[in-house]
């Protein structure tokens, strides 16, 4: 009787993999959509960055409510609706092109993001429950590798459809219509497939949620004095999400400002940026077995700021592009390292700390807009001072982590 259940778990696991790929593809595609909309509507940099603001705002609005939705309708139905709502957002680009209003595209982006939030909030814990508990981390790591694959695939897809010369609105429609069809097929497949309900684990989570709700709210809060490591981690993660989205959003325009290549040709460089990011994610995971997290975090942040400084000051365009692409490698493990380090020492309050950190992803809505304003007032190249300063802020957090770890070790050594 155990074999059919294992078979169902394996089937469900491979049905969930496209969700991880899809949101990586969409995040990467957003950065390539921005210059197209900027050209179509003759937008300045700041206004074009509203694409990222609308996208990441959905995380702030819906990340926590979606966890409650899972408790109500279950993982499978949340995933089904996640694919469907993401597809609906893609389809909304058709009336957006008809009415030719930028705000309609932004509403479509917000709808897409709402669906992606549903997929992320449901898929990550669902994958961890599909099989033996001791192998949950390896399953999640494997699944999240497909998010990186989505990052890499987006520029390749964009060169075939989105970035082709000619009618921009038409190419946007074709790209997102094809994406909508694929998402609707995935939604249908998730609906009709025998995905395990995981009732036992689900009830445990539901009852835990009820227990938490009945506790005194003061007991669930974590103040700065109690855990400065967490609160500074929230700030560092906010900054990291912002700088990563800023660099990816302005990368294509930066490349074109230094060369005379087409948008589609510039997208091939963006593919290399994401390949370096993906390679760094795997290499960084291996290096963390030998190098302490704060040290590696500090080295990558310092390397990132150095690459930005060299990219915007060198007179050789090829070197400038190369240095900017290397930031993809520097960004690779910033997010997971900050996230895990900020949670250290929280004990039973780890879930609360995790919820605090999850809200920091809204940094992706703020920093690109700030860099856009800077680019409009000064210049595109000088606007990269925003991510440069952001890297230095993360380096400061790495120094704090190193100091805090030393303090903890000293306290432990003094304990009899």
RAWOZI-V727200 format. One record per helix or strand of 2 or more residues. SS is the DSSP state (a for helix, b for strand). FROM is the first residue (numbers start at 1). TO is the last residue. If there is no record, write none. Layout:
SS,FROM,TO
SS,FROM,TO
//
This chain:
a,2,41
a,45,48
a,50,73
a,75,99
a,102,129
a,133,160
a,168,192
a,199,214
a,217,220
a,228,258
a,263,287
a,293,313
a,317,331
a,334,342
a,347,377
a,382,414
//
